Amino acid sequence: MPSSIEQKISILELRDNFARFEITNITEGTANALRRTLINDIPKLAIDKVIFRHGQIRDSMGNVFDSSLPLFDEIVAHRIGLVPIKTDSRMNFRNECSCEGKGCSLCTVSYNIDKTGPGEVYSGDLVPFTGNVELKPVDPLIPIVKLGPKQALLVTAEATMGTAKEHAKWQVTSAVSFKYHREFEINKADNEGWEKIKEKFPVSVVKETKETITITDDYQQRTVMNYINTVNHRTEINQSKPVKVSEDRTRYVFKFETDGSLTARETLKIALERLPKRLNFLHESIVTPD
């Protein structure tokens, strides 16, 4: 791509856990590289070590509980590891931290669960006690295991930074996709429902003339075309009321959701920072034949 062509990013929709944005003048390869970066190269905090205390447990009232569980320890540990945790993106990877992997407040957060039955153990029962104690589970109501009478769960867990290249528990995003900018030009004379379309999707109207109205599906990809077909009684068999569809392959519309460990804004910012590093690493890895 010539360096004289300027790339531009525009935010179309932004919520805490959702983003829709457009980037112009990039190649399809760069668009897919950004998609892959959003999926598997955003660092986040996840529980990577769970230690179970087995045997009898006595509470403050002198009642005795057994730490045996209705599920295998491995299943409970797996569920705990998948709980999304609020993340401070400034934290270090443990193997790159100044503590040399020993575990400190810059790279590790420790949690415990101390719960007796009968009752459910939820993600909210994960209580941080070392490191940044503000980094709690995103959703406190994710079920982990159900305890019966006289059963208890007492565990200590450590959360560290990682990326989804290592394990899905470090994946921040889901439903990451991109498409070309697409427009539907509707002839008013042939499509009596054009006013309903305009009323239904006012933000999606690109332009309007006396003869035509042009709608984009950048905001609601599937809904727009389905509605156009419905109000104009168009089917795959009956295409007597044509709609002219065009795509601009210099404009890419992305969307993604996050699990709440990072906001959508933070996630996009990190992805845009990490993408050049990924491309530079690839470039440096290429061996030029002698």
Backbone as CSV, one residue per row, in Angstrom:
resi,resn,N_x,N_y,N_z,CA_x,CA_y,CA_z,C_x,C_y,C_z
1,MET,0.850,-1.195,0.000,0.000,0.000,0.000,0.889,1.250,0.000
2,PRO,0.653,2.205,-0.908,1.471,3.417,-0.935,1.355,4.188,0.358
3,SER,2.471,4.743,0.805,2.491,5.465,2.078,1.695,6.756,2.011
4,SER,1.421,7.247,0.762,0.685,8.507,0.627,-0.784,8.344,0.949
5,ILE,-1.295,7.092,0.963,-2.693,6.845,1.276,-2.866,6.860,2.789
6,GLU,-3.758,7.685,3.270,-3.946,7.850,4.714,-5.016,6.896,5.231
7,GLN,-4.661,6.172,6.297,-5.643,5.308,6.956,-6.411,6.130,8.000
8,LYS,-7.688,5.814,8.127,-8.530,6.558,9.058,-9.438,5.583,9.792
9,ILE,-9.584,5.797,11.092,-10.488,4.975,11.896,-11.617,5.843,12.424
10,SER,-12.846,5.346,12.297,-14.034,6.069,12.766,-14.837,5.146,13.668
11,ILE,-15.202,5.636,14.848,-16.017,4.857,15.779,-17.488,5.025,15.393
12,LEU,-18.156,3.927,15.089,-19.572,3.964,14.720,-20.480,3.738,15.926
13,GLU,-20.036,2.892,16.831,-20.822,2.581,18.035,-19.865,2.112,19.115
14,LEU,-20.007,2.634,20.324,-19.094,2.258,21.400,-19.857,2.181,22.715
15,ARG,-19.842,0.989,23.303,-20.380,0.791,24.648,-19.288,0.164,25.497
16,ASP,-19.571,-0.056,26.774,-18.548,-0.613,27.665,-17.964,-1.908,27.111
17,ASN,-18.847,-2.808,26.642,-18.399,-4.131,26.217,-18.617,-4.387,24.727
18,PHE,-18.817,-3.336,23.937,-19.075,-3.525,22.503,-18.514,-2.356,21.707
19,ALA,-17.944,-2.671,20.552,-17.441,-1.621,19.664,-17.739,-1.979,18.222
20,ARG,-18.111,-0.953,17.457,-18.250,-1.071,16.011,-17.502,0.119,15.417
21,PHE,-16.565,-0.142,14.511,-15.743,0.938,13.977,-15.381,0.647,12.529
22,GLU,-14.964,1.693,11.831,-14.600,1.568,10.417,-13.166,2.033,10.217
23,ILE,-12.417,1.290,9.404,-11.063,1.686,9.025,-11.006,1.759,7.497
24,THR,-10.471,2.839,6.981,-10.377,3.020,5.539,-8.938,2.868,5.061
25,ASN,-8.814,2.445,3.802,-7.522,2.370,3.108,-6.523,1.418,3.758
26,ILE,-7.008,0.245,4.130,-6.110,-0.824,4.559,-6.357,-2.022,3.648
27,THR,-5.422,-2.949,3.637,-5.585,-4.144,2.824,-6.407,-5.181,3.584
28,GLU,-6.892,-6.162,2.840,-7.643,-7.236,3.472,-6.757,-8.010,4.451
29,GLY,-5.462,-8.148,4.110,-4.536,-8.828,5.011,-4.362,-8.099,6.330
30,THR,-4.266,-6.762,6.259,-4.138,-5.970,7.483,-5.415,-6.057,8.312
31,ALA,-6.572,-6.040,7.632,-7.849,-6.159,8.343,-7.925,-7.480,9.087
32,ASN,-7.498,-8.556,8.435,-7.548,-9.859,9.093,-6.517,-9.953,10.215
33,ALA,-5.370,-9.288,10.048,-4.362,-9.268,11.117,-4.912,-8.566,12.356
34,LEU,-5.660,-7.483,12.141,-6.278,-6.788,13.276,-7.330,-7.673,13.937
35,ARG,-8.114,-8.377,13.125,-9.110,-9.298,13.687,-8.434,-10.361,14.547
36,ARG,-7.341,-10.938,14.056,-6.641,-11.964,14.810,-6.009,-11.393,16.081
37,THR,-5.539,-10.155,16.014,-4.976,-9.512,17.199,-6.049,-9.326,18.261
38,LEU,-7.237,-8.896,17.856,-8.345,-8.720,18.797,-8.746,-10.048,19.436
39,ILE,-8.621,-11.129,18.691,-9.040,-12.430,19.208,-8.007,-13.016,20.170
40,ASN,-6.735,-13.022,19.768,-5.778,-13.842,20.534,-4.545,-13.129,21.061
41,ASP,-4.484,-11.802,20.970,-3.247,-11.148,21.416,-3.507,-9.941,22.314
42,ILE,-4.616,-9.948,23.049,-4.906,-8.881,24.017,-4.623,-9.437,25.413
43,PRO,-3.630,-8.913,26.134,-3.317,-9.438,27.463,-4.440,-9.176,28.466
44,LYS,-4.737,-10.179,29.255,-5.727,-10.007,30.324,-5.355,-10.899,31.500
45,LEU,-6.041,-10.665,32.609,-5.809,-11.404,33.840,-6.752,-12.605,33.898
46,ALA,-6.207,-13.770,34.242,-7.035,-14.962,34.440,-6.365,-15.867,35.460
47,ILE,-7.182,-16.625,36.165,-6.659,-17.525,37.197,-5.977,-18.710,36.533
48,ASP,-4.724,-18.924,36.896,-3.898,-19.943,36.258,-3.439,-21.023,37.232
49,LYS,-3.695,-20.813,38.522,-3.263,-21.791,39.520,-4.305,-21.851,40.633
50,VAL,-4.779,-23.046,40.947,-5.783,-23.242,41.998,-5.277,-24.322,42.949
51,ILE,-5.236,-23.993,44.215,-4.782,-24.944,45.249,-5.966,-25.268,46.158
52,PHE,-6.318,-26.557,46.257,-7.436,-26.999,47.083,-6.932,-27.454,48.450
53,ARG,-7.676,-27.107,49.485,-7.393,-27.623,50.821,-8.358,-28.773,51.082
54,HIS,-7.823,-29.964,51.279,-8.651,-31.145,51.482,-8.700,-31.529,52.965
55,GLY,-9.698,-32.346,53.274,-9.854,-32.805,54.653,-10.978,-32.071,55.357
56,GLN,-10.973,-32.160,56.658,-12.031,-31.532,57.445,-11.711,-30.060,57.699
57,ILE,-12.776,-29.260,57.668,-12.657,-27.821,57.890,-13.613,-27.447,59.015
58,ARG,-13.134,-26.683,59.962,-13.968,-26.253,61.090,-14.200,-24.748,60.984
59,ASP,-15.481,-24.346,61.065,-15.779,-22.913,60.977,-15.665,-22.259,62.346
60,SER,-15.953,-20.961,62.425,-15.794,-20.210,63.676,-16.750,-20.657,64.762
61,MET,-17.829,-21.356,64.368,-18.810,-21.840,65.338,-18.493,-23.257,65.806
62,GLY,-17.411,-23.827,65.276,-17.039,-25.175,65.680,-17.656,-26.268,64.837
63,ASN,-18.447,-25.898,63.804,-19.056,-26.901,62.936,-18.001,-27.488,62.008
64,VAL,-18.088,-28.789,61.778,-17.093,-29.490,60.967,-17.666,-29.753,59.577
65,PHE,-16.876,-29.417,58.550,-17.277,-29.630,57.154,-16.212,-30.452,56.453
66,ASP,-16.639,-31.163,55.416,-15.724,-31.961,54.602,-15.513,-31.251,53.273
67,SER,-14.260,-31.117,52.854,-13.970,-30.386,51.629,-14.130,-31.227,50.363
68,SER,-14.650,-32.445,50.493,-14.937,-33.231,49.288,-16.085,-32.581,48.524
69,LEU,-15.976,-32.576,47.191,-16.922,-31.860,46.345,-17.684,-32.822,45.448
70,PRO,-18.848,-32.425,44.951,-19.597,-33.277,44.018,-18.965,-33.333,42.630
71,LEU,-17.985,-32.469,42.349,-17.265,-32.475,41.080,-15.783,-32.709,41.321
72,PHE,-15.102,-33.224,40.308,-13.658,-33.386,40.413,-12.994,-32.023,40.569
73,ASP,-11.853,-32.009,41.290,-11.113,-30.760,41.481,-10.756,-30.116,40.145
74,GLU,-10.400,-30.944,39.150,-10.007,-30.409,37.840,-11.139,-29.628,37.182
75,ILE,-12.364,-30.100,37.334,-13.515,-29.408,36.731,-13.754,-28.081,37.435
76,VAL,-13.671,-28.092,38.753,-13.871,-26.854,39.521,-12.776,-25.849,39.187
77,ALA,-11.531,-26.323,39.111,-10.421,-25.430,38.767,-10.605,-24.841,37.367
78,HIS,-11.074,-25.670,36.434,-11.313,-25.190,35.067,-12.375,-24.095,35.060
79,ARG,-13.444,-24.289,35.801,-14.510,-23.285,35.876,-14.004,-21.990,36.504
80,ILE,-13.210,-22.120,37.555,-12.653,-20.927,38.206,-11.759,-20.174,37.230
81,GLY,-10.961,-20.911,36.456,-10.053,-20.281,35.513,-10.762,-19.503,34.419
82,LEU,-11.965,-19.913,34.066,-12.711,-19.260,32.989,-13.511,-18.039,33.456
83,VAL,-13.512,-17.759,34.750,-14.247,-16.589,35.264,-13.548,-15.302,34.793
84,PRO,-14.244,-14.421,34.056,-13.623,-13.152,33.633,-13.324,-12.264,34.836
85,ILE,-12.118,-11.711,34.861,-11.673,-10.872,35.971,-11.295,-9.493,35.439
86,LYS,-11.694,-8.471,36.181,-11.286,-7.116,35.813,-9.765,-7.051,35.697
87,THR,-9.294,-6.372,34.668,-7.863,-6.397,34.364,-7.278,-4.993,34.317
88,ASP,-6.112,-4.864,34.897,-5.313,-3.642,34.766,-4.276,-3.907,33.676
89,SER,-4.440,-3.271,32.529,-3.578,-3.553,31.383,-2.127,-3.150,31.624
90,ARG,-1.846,-2.433,32.709,-0.474,-2.041,33.013,0.312,-3.151,33.711
91,MET,-0.367,-4.218,34.102,0.317,-5.320,34.784,1.266,-6.026,33.825
92,ASN,2.286,-6.669,34.405,3.315,-7.346,33.620,2.965,-8.816,33.412
93,PHE,3.481,-9.386,32.320,3.496,-10.834,32.217,4.467,-11.347,33.292
94,ARG,4.108,-12.448,33.912,4.898,-12.922,35.045,6.334,-13.247,34.651
95,ASN,6.512,-13.828,33.463,7.868,-14.197,33.045,8.686,-13.000,32.566
96,GLU,8.047,-11.814,32.493,8.762,-10.603,32.100,8.844,-9.588,33.240
97,CYS,8.370,-9.982,34.408,8.299,-9.048,35.542,9.653,-8.932,36.244
98,SER,9.833,-7.817,36.933,11.080,-7.582,37.670,11.264,-8.549,38.832
99,CYS,10.180,-9.236,39.241,10.300,-10.210,40.332,10.883,-11.535,39.844
100,GLU,11.156,-11.626,38.539,11.754,-12.815,37.926,10.869,-14.049,38.076
101,GLY,9.549,-13.840,37.974,8.621,-14.958,37.991,8.217,-15.449,39.357
102,LYS,8.663,-14.785,40.416,8.309,-15.222,41.768,6.873,-14.868,42.129
103,GLY,6.333,-13.835,41.486,4.969,-13.399,41.772,4.950,-12.209,42.699
104,CYS,4.509,-11.062,42.186,4.425,-9.857,43.009,3.181,-9.079,42.582
105,SER,2.962,-7.933,43.212,1.758,-7.149,42.934,1.733,-6.576,41.519
106,LEU,2.883,-6.588,40.836,2.948,-6.071,39.471,2.548,-7.104,38.427
107,CYS,2.485,-8.383,38.827,2.181,-9.427,37.845,1.191,-10.476,38.332
108,THR,0.848,-10.469,39.617,0.026,-11.545,40.177,-1.019,-10.983,41.143
109,VAL,-2.221,-11.561,41.094,-3.259,-11.270,42.091,-3.701,-12.602,42.680
110,SER,-3.749,-12.695,44.012,-4.159,-13.931,44.698,-5.591,-13.811,45.201
111,TYR,-6.315,-14.917,45.124,-7.722,-14.963,45.539,-7.927,-16.162,46.449
112,ASN,-8.991,-16.110,47.240,-9.391,-17.310,47.954,-10.911,-17.453,47.913
113,ILE,-11.350,-18.697,48.114,-12.770,-19.017,48.283,-12.888,-19.774,49.590
114,ASP,-13.755,-19.309,50.451,-14.010,-19.972,51.727,-15.519,-20.049,51.884
115,LYS,-16.104,-21.153,51.417,-17.567,-21.265,51.369,-18.008,-22.611,51.924
116,THR,-19.031,-22.596,52.760,-19.580,-23.830,53.318,-20.998,-24.043,52.813
117,GLY,-21.399,-25.311,52.731,-22.721,-25.655,52.241,-23.745,-25.733,53.362
118,PRO,-24.995,-25.943,52.982,-25.460,-26.134,51.612,-25.592,-24.799,50.871
119,GLY,-25.378,-24.833,49.548,-25.526,-23.618,48.755,-24.616,-23.622,47.539
120,GLU,-24.785,-22.617,46.720,-24.001,-22.470,45.495,-22.721,-21.666,45.768
121,VAL,-21.654,-22.043,45.094,-20.438,-21.236,45.073,-20.457,-20.443,43.769
122,TYR,-20.371,-19.132,43.878,-20.413,-18.263,42.708,-19.060,-17.574,42.505
123,SER,-18.908,-16.992,41.340,-17.675,-16.262,41.037,-17.431,-15.134,42.029
124,GLY,-18.500,-14.547,42.560,-18.359,-13.481,43.549,-17.722,-13.929,44.844
125,ASP,-17.643,-15.260,45.054,-16.977,-15.791,46.248,-15.464,-15.793,46.102
126,LEU,-14.956,-15.472,44.889,-13.510,-15.300,44.694,-13.110,-13.935,45.247
127,VAL,-12.395,-13.922,46.333,-12.049,-12.677,47.023,-10.555,-12.407,46.866
128,PRO,-10.148,-11.308,46.239,-8.722,-10.994,46.117,-8.143,-10.563,47.458
129,PHE,-6.930,-11.038,47.781,-6.338,-10.658,49.072,-4.882,-10.211,48.948
130,THR,-4.245,-10.398,47.771,-2.937,-9.793,47.536,-2.936,-9.179,46.144
131,GLY,-1.989,-8.277,45.905,-1.977,-7.570,44.631,-3.048,-6.493,44.611
132,ASN,-3.542,-6.154,43.467,-4.585,-5.140,43.322,-5.929,-5.757,43.675
133,VAL,-6.414,-5.492,44.890,-7.643,-6.119,45.377,-8.898,-5.546,44.712
134,GLU,-8.727,-4.552,43.836,-9.870,-4.026,43.081,-10.187,-4.900,41.874
135,LEU,-9.299,-5.820,41.528,-9.488,-6.646,40.338,-10.319,-7.877,40.690
136,LYS,-11.627,-7.663,40.748,-12.575,-8.702,41.136,-13.216,-9.324,39.897
137,PRO,-13.919,-10.455,40.058,-14.643,-11.027,38.920,-15.624,-10.024,38.325
138,VAL,-15.738,-10.060,37.000,-16.618,-9.125,36.294,-18.073,-9.334,36.700
139,ASP,-18.487,-10.585,36.742,-19.864,-10.950,37.094,-19.818,-11.799,38.355
140,PRO,-20.439,-11.354,39.451,-20.363,-12.115,40.701,-21.301,-13.314,40.758
141,LEU,-22.128,-13.529,39.725,-23.157,-14.561,39.799,-22.923,-15.723,38.838
142,ILE,-21.688,-15.966,38.432,-21.377,-17.125,37.602,-21.276,-18.354,38.512
143,PRO,-22.116,-19.376,38.334,-22.062,-20.547,39.222,-20.819,-21.388,38.977
144,ILE,-20.225,-21.876,40.055,-19.023,-22.708,39.960,-19.313,-24.139,40.403
145,VAL,-19.896,-24.315,41.581,-20.229,-25.653,42.068,-21.292,-25.520,43.159
146,LYS,-22.087,-26.555,43.318,-23.127,-26.567,44.350,-22.659,-27.460,45.500
147,LEU,-22.682,-26.918,46.697,-22.249,-27.650,47.887,-23.456,-28.224,48.621
148,GLY,-23.312,-29.464,49.077,-24.338,-30.070,49.887,-24.123,-29.777,51.361
149,PRO,-25.014,-30.273,52.232,-24.827,-30.082,53.676,-23.489,-30.673,54.126
150,LYS,-22.797,-29.930,54.978,-21.524,-30.352,55.551,-20.391,-30.414,54.514
151,GLN,-20.623,-29.848,53.328,-19.548,-29.753,52.350,-18.993,-28.331,52.342
152,ALA,-17.724,-28.201,51.989,-17.097,-26.885,51.985,-16.092,-26.808,50.841
153,LEU,-15.829,-25.579,50.430,-14.800,-25.332,49.415,-13.849,-24.285,49.963
154,LEU,-12.596,-24.672,50.079,-11.561,-23.755,50.555,-10.389,-23.851,49.581
155,VAL,-10.205,-22.802,48.778,-9.131,-22.816,47.788,-8.398,-21.487,47.797
156,THR,-7.164,-21.539,47.322,-6.368,-20.343,47.045,-6.029,-20.369,45.558
157,ALA,-6.131,-19.226,44.898,-5.902,-19.167,43.458,-5.029,-17.971,43.116
158,GLU,-4.272,-18.108,42.031,-3.434,-17.023,41.542,-3.824,-16.672,40.113
159,ALA,-3.977,-15.380,39.847,-4.270,-14.896,38.506,-3.056,-14.182,37.941
160,THR,-2.738,-14.476,36.699,-1.614,-13.842,36.020,-2.051,-13.368,34.640
161,MET,-1.215,-12.555,34.024,-1.505,-12.037,32.691,-1.139,-13.070,31.623
162,GLY,-1.950,-13.118,30.565,-1.685,-14.016,29.452,-2.504,-13.589,28.252
163,THR,-2.367,-14.309,27.160,-3.150,-14.037,25.959,-3.817,-15.325,25.495
164,ALA,-4.809,-15.171,24.617,-5.593,-16.314,24.160,-4.793,-17.268,23.288
165,LYS,-3.594,-16.868,22.849,-2.732,-17.801,22.130,-2.350,-18.975,23.030
166,GLU,-2.354,-18.723,24.353,-1.976,-19.767,25.302,-3.187,-20.580,25.751
167,HIS,-4.316,-19.897,25.998,-5.516,-20.583,26.488,-6.715,-19.648,26.336
168,ALA,-7.888,-20.228,26.120,-9.100,-19.441,25.908,-9.494,-18.606,27.126
169,LYS,-9.012,-18.982,28.329,-9.376,-18.204,29.519,-8.781,-16.807,29.470
170,TRP,-7.765,-16.601,28.630,-7.169,-15.273,28.466,-7.737,-14.532,27.255
171,GLN,-8.857,-14.998,26.719,-9.450,-14.331,25.555,-10.414,-13.241,26.013
172,VAL,-10.129,-12.018,25.614,-10.939,-10.861,26.022,-12.192,-10.735,25.169
173,THR,-12.075,-11.003,23.869,-13.132,-10.681,22.918,-13.896,-11.914,22.448
174,SER,-15.055,-11.641,21.873,-15.835,-12.667,21.180,-16.573,-11.992,20.031
175,ALA,-17.070,-12.809,19.102,-17.834,-12.306,17.946,-17.074,-11.219,17.186
176,VAL,-15.775,-11.443,16.986,-14.954,-10.471,16.257,-15.132,-10.709,14.756
177,SER,-15.529,-9.673,14.038,-15.743,-9.834,12.602,-15.509,-8.509,11.886
178,PHE,-15.332,-8.596,10.563,-15.283,-7.384,9.749,-15.939,-7.653,8.399
179,LYS,-16.363,-6.607,7.744,-16.994,-6.706,6.435,-16.653,-5.454,5.645
180,TYR,-16.911,-5.491,4.338,-16.774,-4.293,3.529,-17.949,-3.356,3.799
181,HIS,-17.719,-2.067,3.624,-18.819,-1.102,3.654,-19.765,-1.432,2.499
182,ARG,-21.044,-1.566,2.808,-22.033,-1.989,1.813,-23.195,-0.993,1.772
183,GLU,-23.689,-0.722,0.563,-24.823,0.190,0.393,-25.899,-0.454,-0.478
184,PHE,-27.157,-0.139,-0.140,-28.309,-0.610,-0.905,-29.022,0.600,-1.512
185,GLU,-29.037,0.663,-2.822,-29.742,1.758,-3.509,-31.130,1.274,-3.919
186,ILE,-32.151,1.906,-3.339,-33.531,1.467,-3.525,-34.258,2.456,-4.426
187,ASN,-34.807,1.967,-5.510,-35.612,2.799,-6.405,-36.988,2.992,-5.784
188,LYS,-37.364,4.227,-5.501,-38.627,4.508,-4.811,-39.840,4.047,-5.606
189,ALA,-39.786,4.186,-6.928,-40.941,3.824,-7.757,-41.205,2.322,-7.724
190,ASP,-40.149,1.517,-7.601,-40.303,0.063,-7.612,-40.471,-0.541,-6.228
191,ASN,-40.237,0.247,-5.182,-40.270,-0.271,-3.809,-41.119,0.649,-2.937
192,GLU,-42.390,0.278,-2.817,-43.333,1.148,-2.104,-43.029,1.264,-0.611
193,GLY,-42.203,0.369,-0.092,-41.916,0.409,1.342,-40.720,1.255,1.711
194,TRP,-40.218,2.075,0.807,-38.986,2.834,1.089,-39.141,3.794,2.262
195,GLU,-40.344,4.356,2.461,-40.549,5.284,3.591,-40.447,4.546,4.926
196,LYS,-40.950,3.317,4.963,-40.841,2.514,6.192,-39.376,2.190,6.486
197,ILE,-38.622,1.930,5.411,-37.198,1.633,5.582,-36.476,2.846,6.144
198,LYS,-36.767,4.012,5.603,-36.136,5.254,6.065,-36.497,5.522,7.524
199,GLU,-37.739,5.268,7.879,-38.197,5.501,9.253,-37.566,4.500,10.226
200,LYS,-37.366,3.252,9.747,-36.823,2.201,10.599,-35.327,2.400,10.858
201,PHE,-34.574,2.882,9.840,-33.123,3.007,9.951,-32.665,4.419,9.578
202,PRO,-33.051,5.414,10.343,-32.691,6.797,9.970,-31.184,7.041,9.970
203,VAL,-30.454,6.412,10.907,-29.013,6.629,10.998,-28.266,5.953,9.847
204,SER,-28.920,5.010,9.173,-28.274,4.259,8.107,-28.492,4.857,6.722
205,VAL,-29.248,5.948,6.634,-29.492,6.576,5.341,-28.232,7.314,4.890
206,VAL,-27.661,6.893,3.764,-26.449,7.500,3.233,-26.784,8.730,2.394
207,LYS,-27.755,8.596,1.504,-28.187,9.724,0.673,-29.582,9.447,0.145
208,GLU,-30.234,10.517,-0.303,-31.586,10.393,-0.839,-31.786,11.404,-1.954
209,THR,-32.375,10.944,-3.048,-32.757,11.812,-4.154,-34.247,11.644,-4.396
210,LYS,-34.776,12.314,-5.399,-36.190,12.168,-5.710,-36.523,10.754,-6.165
211,GLU,-35.569,10.101,-6.824,-35.818,8.776,-7.378,-35.371,7.627,-6.475
212,THR,-34.326,7.852,-5.676,-33.749,6.743,-4.918,-33.456,7.133,-3.476
213,ILE,-33.286,6.082,-2.653,-32.774,6.252,-1.286,-31.720,5.174,-1.076
214,THR,-30.584,5.557,-0.481,-29.460,4.635,-0.301,-29.255,4.374,1.187
215,ILE,-29.235,3.081,1.544,-29.109,2.638,2.936,-27.828,1.818,3.077
216,THR,-27.122,1.978,4.208,-25.977,1.125,4.516,-26.333,0.161,5.641
217,ASP,-25.677,-0.984,5.646,-25.893,-1.945,6.748,-24.711,-1.974,7.701
218,ASP,-23.943,-0.897,7.738,-22.783,-0.831,8.625,-23.174,-0.963,10.096
219,TYR,-24.385,-0.510,10.433,-24.811,-0.510,11.833,-25.565,-1.783,12.211
220,GLN,-26.427,-2.253,11.313,-27.212,-3.456,11.602,-27.142,-4.349,10.373
221,GLN,-26.146,-5.184,10.343,-25.773,-5.873,9.120,-26.900,-6.735,8.543
222,ARG,-27.419,-7.661,9.313,-28.428,-8.576,8.785,-29.822,-7.953,8.774
223,THR,-30.100,-7.120,9.746,-31.443,-6.583,9.913,-31.872,-5.733,8.723
224,VAL,-30.968,-4.942,8.177,-31.323,-4.019,7.102,-31.841,-4.762,5.881
225,MET,-31.085,-5.729,5.374,-31.499,-6.439,4.167,-32.767,-7.232,4.402
226,ASN,-32.889,-7.865,5.571,-34.100,-8.619,5.880,-35.330,-7.720,5.873
227,TYR,-35.182,-6.513,6.429,-36.319,-5.588,6.493,-36.674,-5.078,5.097
228,ILE,-35.674,-4.785,4.276,-35.928,-4.349,2.897,-36.743,-5.407,2.158
229,ASN,-36.370,-6.661,2.313,-37.099,-7.738,1.651,-38.513,-7.868,2.179
230,THR,-38.675,-7.691,3.504,-39.993,-7.876,4.111,-40.985,-6.811,3.663
231,VAL,-40.600,-5.544,3.767,-41.561,-4.470,3.465,-41.861,-4.378,1.970
232,ASN,-40.971,-4.900,1.137,-41.201,-4.852,-0.304,-41.624,-6.204,-0.874
233,HIS,-41.884,-7.168,0.034,-42.374,-8.491,-0.361,-41.439,-9.154,-1.365
234,ARG,-40.124,-8.975,-1.160,-39.139,-9.593,-2.031,-38.738,-10.948,-1.456
235,THR,-38.524,-11.908,-2.318,-38.043,-13.225,-1.906,-36.891,-13.614,-2.810
236,GLU,-36.237,-14.736,-2.469,-35.148,-15.217,-3.317,-35.665,-15.614,-4.694
237,ILE,-36.947,-16.048,-4.754,-37.531,-16.463,-6.037,-38.022,-15.250,-6.827
238,ASN,-38.666,-14.324,-6.112,-39.229,-13.148,-6.777,-38.329,-11.943,-6.558
239,GLN,-37.553,-11.601,-7.553,-36.658,-10.449,-7.478,-37.141,-9.338,-8.428
240,SER,-38.450,-9.228,-8.591,-39.003,-8.253,-9.536,-38.832,-6.813,-9.063
241,LYS,-38.475,-6.633,-7.800,-38.274,-5.281,-7.270,-36.802,-5.155,-6.883
242,PRO,-35.938,-4.891,-7.841,-34.494,-4.954,-7.596,-33.982,-3.872,-6.652
243,VAL,-32.959,-4.232,-5.904,-32.223,-3.315,-5.046,-30.763,-3.406,-5.474
244,LYS,-30.159,-2.288,-5.813,-28.782,-2.276,-6.272,-27.855,-2.303,-5.058
245,VAL,-26.997,-3.329,-4.988,-26.081,-3.508,-3.864,-24.654,-3.229,-4.338
246,SER,-23.925,-2.412,-3.583,-22.534,-2.113,-3.925,-21.668,-2.205,-2.667
247,GLU,-20.405,-2.603,-2.850,-19.455,-2.713,-1.746,-18.232,-1.859,-2.034
248,ASP,-17.700,-1.245,-0.970,-16.487,-0.440,-1.077,-15.366,-1.204,-0.380
249,ARG,-14.448,-1.763,-1.155,-13.407,-2.616,-0.586,-12.218,-1.837,-0.054
250,THR,-12.375,-0.531,0.103,-11.362,0.270,0.800,-11.838,0.640,2.202
251,ARG,-13.054,0.236,2.548,-13.627,0.568,3.861,-14.047,-0.719,4.562
252,TYR,-13.478,-0.950,5.744,-13.752,-2.170,6.506,-14.476,-1.810,7.801
253,VAL,-15.589,-2.477,8.047,-16.377,-2.240,9.255,-16.191,-3.433,10.196
254,PHE,-15.655,-3.168,11.379,-15.381,-4.189,12.391,-16.407,-4.094,13.520
255,LYS,-16.588,-5.220,14.198,-17.339,-5.202,15.453,-16.814,-6.313,16.355
256,PHE,-16.916,-6.103,17.669,-16.521,-7.131,18.631,-17.159,-6.839,19.979
257,GLU,-17.201,-7.866,20.817,-17.660,-7.744,22.199,-16.504,-8.135,23.121
258,THR,-16.548,-7.664,24.367,-15.567,-8.110,25.360,-16.284,-8.816,26.501
259,ASP,-15.520,-9.581,27.276,-16.093,-10.285,28.426,-16.160,-9.405,29.661
260,GLY,-15.775,-8.137,29.537,-15.829,-7.217,30.669,-14.526,-7.077,31.416
261,SER,-13.551,-7.936,31.129,-12.259,-7.812,31.793,-11.579,-6.505,31.397
262,LEU,-11.775,-6.090,30.165,-11.352,-4.785,29.668,-12.531,-4.148,28.947
263,THR,-12.573,-2.819,28.925,-13.618,-2.161,28.152,-13.304,-2.294,26.664
264,ALA,-14.323,-2.073,25.847,-14.118,-2.142,24.398,-13.112,-1.086,23.938
265,ARG,-13.150,0.093,24.551,-12.200,1.152,24.178,-10.763,0.730,24.498
266,GLU,-10.550,0.188,25.707,-9.208,-0.271,26.089,-8.729,-1.378,25.157
267,THR,-9.635,-2.302,24.844,-9.278,-3.439,23.995,-8.839,-2.978,22.610
268,LEU,-9.597,-2.069,22.018,-9.254,-1.568,20.686,-7.935,-0.811,20.719
269,LYS,-7.718,-0.017,21.746,-6.470,0.740,21.868,-5.271,-0.210,21.956
270,ILE,-5.399,-1.256,22.763,-4.306,-2.215,22.913,-4.053,-2.949,21.601
271,ALA,-5.126,-3.326,20.906,-4.980,-4.046,19.634,-4.254,-3.195,18.606
272,LEU,-4.590,-1.916,18.522,-3.945,-1.031,17.554,-2.477,-0.797,17.909
273,GLU,-2.149,-0.863,19.206,-0.754,-0.723,19.624,0.047,-1.992,19.352
274,ARG,-0.598,-3.152,19.518,0.114,-4.421,19.388,0.238,-4.883,17.934
275,LEU,-0.668,-4.438,17.076,-0.633,-4.885,15.686,0.696,-4.568,14.994
276,PRO,1.221,-3.336,15.079,2.527,-3.075,14.446,3.640,-3.961,14.995
277,LYS,3.588,-4.262,16.284,4.603,-5.133,16.876,4.530,-6.535,16.283
278,ARG,3.295,-7.017,16.077,3.115,-8.343,15.466,3.678,-8.360,14.043
279,LEU,3.381,-7.305,13.279,3.839,-7.234,11.896,5.369,-7.094,11.832
280,ASN,5.943,-6.305,12.759,7.402,-6.152,12.791,8.082,-7.470,13.155
281,PHE,7.471,-8.194,14.094,8.021,-9.498,14.486,8.014,-10.451,13.298
282,LEU,6.918,-10.432,12.529,6.821,-11.280,11.346,7.881,-10.897,10.324
283,HIS,8.056,-9.590,10.131,9.043,-9.105,9.164,10.462,-9.533,9.557
284,GLU,10.759,-9.424,10.863,12.086,-9.793,11.333,12.332,-11.291,11.295
285,SER,11.212,-12.062,11.265,11.346,-13.513,11.262,11.604,-14.065,9.857
286,ILE,11.380,-13.237,8.855,11.586,-13.689,7.485,13.093,-13.797,7.205
287,VAL,13.486,-14.954,6.770,14.899,-15.183,6.453,15.102,-14.943,4.957
288,THR,15.920,-14.006,4.630,16.197,-13.711,3.227,17.243,-14.703,2.710
289,PRO,16.914,-15.429,1.643,17.895,-16.392,1.119,19.137,-15.710,0.571
290,ASP,20.280,-16.319,0.758,21.538,-15.761,0.285,21.603,-15.806,-1.244
